[in-house]
Amino acid sequence: MLPITFASLIGLLFVTLASPAQADHRVFRQLDDMAFSAMVDARDLRWEIHDDFVESRDYNGLLRETELLIRDLRSLEDTIFDERSMPVIDRAVHVAHGRLDRLIERLNSCDFAAVSRPVHQPNGRGGYRFVPATRHAGRIHVDAALRLADRICAQLDAIHAIVAPEPVVLEPAPRPVPQVPRKGNSGPALPYRNTNLGSGVQYNPVSRSVSIPFGGSALTFRFGD
C-alpha cells in the first residue's frame, strides 16, 4: 500500500469536493421550502397585527416592522432562487433575523403586553388592601403574534444551520506502533515518516471548503462560488 502523502491528501480532497451540481440543487430546494414556510408565517403575523392591534398605540410601528420583515424574507427567497453562494444566503438570513429580533422586542414592549404587579396597600385601619396583578386584554394577541415569530425564527435558524454549518474536524489518525520482526522474518513494512497528516483538517461540506493547519495559521481551499 502506498503511503499517504500531503500531495495525495490534497488530491483526495479535490475529488471529494467535486460533488455533482444535482446535490446542490437538492440543497437549494430544501432551503426554498424553509424560506417559503417562514414567509407564510410572516404573512399570518402581518395580518394578526393588521387586524388585532388596531387599538394599540404601537400599531403603526408594529405593522411597519412586519412589512419590512416580509421584504427581507423576499430578498432571502431571491438569493435562494438565484442559487447564490452560501455566504450570500447566510447574510440574507442574518438581515431577516435582525429584523425579526427587533419586531419581537417591540411586541414585548408594546402597550398590549403591559402587566401590572400585585400591590399591598395599607387601608388605614391597621390592615392591608390587596390589588392582584392584571394584564392588558390585548395580551392574547401579543402571545399569538409571538408564537408566529418563534416559528419564523426556527425556520431562519434551520436555514443558517445548512448554509453555515459547524466545520467537521477530522480526528487525527493514531500513530502506528512499530513492530520488530522476528529473526529470520521480514515482518510488515513500516510506514514512512511524516505520513500521518490528517490531524486537524476541517471540511465544510456545504460551502465546499477545507482548512488545513499550517504553522500558526491554516490554509483554506474553497471550491465553487
N, C-alpha and C positions, 0 to 999 in steps of 0.2 A: 504494500500500500504506500502511495506517495505521501510524503509529509505535507501538512497544511502550512503553507507559507502565507506571508502578508499579501502577496500578489494574487494567490489563488483565492484568498478570503474576499478581496475586493471584487474579483471576477464573479464569485458566487453571489455576492450582494447585487451586482448588476443584473444577473439573471433572475434573481428572486424578485427584485423591484420592478422588473419589466412585465408587470401584470397586464392582461388584456384590457382594452377600453370597456368591454362589456361589464366588468366588475365595477368600474367607476360609475357606469350608468345605473347599476342597481343601487349604489350608494346615493346618487342624486335623487332617485325615485323615492327612497326611504326618507331623505331629507325633505322632499316636497310634501310627502304625506304629513310629516310633523309640522311643517310650516302652515299647511292648509288647516290642520286641527287648531293651531294657535290662532289663525285668522278667524275661524268660525267662532271660537270663544271670545275673541276681541270684538267681533260684531255683536254678539249677545251682550257683552259688557257695555258696549256703547248704547244699545237700546235700553238696558237696565238703568243706566244713568239718565238717558233722554226721557224715559217715561216716569221713573220713580223718584228722581231727585229734583223735580221741578220746584218744590217748595224750599229747597236748600239754598242757603246763602252762597254756597260754593258751587252751585250748579254750572255756571259758565266755565269756571276753571276746570272742573272735573270733565265736562264734555269736551273741552279743548284738548286736554291731555289724552283722553281716549282716542280722539280722532288722529292726533299725532302718533299715537301708538300704532293705529291701523296703517298709517302711512309708512312707518318704519318696518312693519311686517310685510308690506307690499314690496319695499325695497329688498328685504331679505328674500322674498319669493323670486324677485327678478335675478338676484345673484345665483340662485339655485337653477332657475330656468336657463340662464346663460352658461351654466356649468363652469362658473368661475372657480378659482383656486380655493382651497380650504381656508387659508388665512383671510381671504377676502370675505368669504361667507361668515367666518367667525367674527370679523369686525362688524358685520351687519347684525349678528346676534348680540354683540356687546352693546350696540346702539339701542336696539329694541329692549334689551334687558334694563338698560339705564332708564329708559322712558317708563317702563313698567314699574320700576322701583319708585320713581317719583309719583306715579299715579297711586300706588299703594300707600305711600306716605300721606298723600292728600286725602285719600279715603279715610285713613285712621285719624286724621286731624280735623275733618270737616265737622260741621255743626250736628249732623245726624249721628255722629259717633260719640257725642258728648255723654258723659256719665257723671252723676253727682255722687259723692261719697256719703255714707251714713253719718248722721250728726247726732250727738247727745247734747241737748241744751237744758240748762237749769230752768225750772219752772217757777222759781221764786218762793216755793213752799218747802224747800229742802229736798226736793226730788228733781228728776230729770225728765225731759221730753225727748223721745227717740224719733228721729226722722230717717226712715230707711233709704237705702241707695236707690236711685232712679236712673233711668236711661231714656234717651230720646226715642220717640216712637218710630223714627226713621232708621233706627239701628238695624232692623231686619233687612233693610235694603243695602246697608253697608256690608252686612255679613254675606248677602247673596253676591254682591259685586266682588268681595274679597275671595270668595270661592272660585269665581271665574278667573280672577287674576292669578290665583295659585295654579290653576290648570294651565294657563298660558306660560307661567314661569317653569312648570315642569316640562313643557314641550321645548322651550328655549334651552333649558339645561340638557335635555336629551340631544338636541342638535349640537350643542357645544361639545358634548362628550364624544360625538362622532368626528367632528371636524378638527378638534384639538385634543385628542386622547393623551393620556399619560404615556410617555415613551416606554417601550418594553426594554428592560435591561436583561441582557443575556448573562446567565450565570457563568462564571469562569469554569472552564473545564479542569477537572482535577489533574494534577501533575502525575505522570506515570511513575510508578515505583520501579527503579532499576532492578532487573533480575540478573543474578550472576549464574551463568550456565555451569552445569556440572562438567567435570573434567571429561573430555572426550566428546562432549556435545556442543554444537554451535550455539544452541539456545535461540530465543526470539531476538529479532533485530530491535535494537533500542532506537527510539526516535531521535531525530536531530535536535540540536539545541535551538532554543528560541523559536520553537514552532507552536507554542501554546499562546496564540494571540487573540483569543476570543474574549478575554476578560474586559468587561465594562462597555461593550459595544451596545449602543442604543438604536433601536429601529422603530420608526413611526410608520405603521402600515398605511395610514390614511394620507398624510402629507408626503408619503413616499420619500422619506429622508432617513439617513443613517449618520450617527455621530460616533467617531472612533477616537478614544483618548489618545492624545499625542503631547507628551511633555506635561506642561502645566495647564493646557487647554485641550481642545478637541477639534478634529477635522469633521466638518459636516458636509455630506453629499446629498443634494436634493435632486430628484428626478421628476420631470414633467413641469407643469405650471407652478 
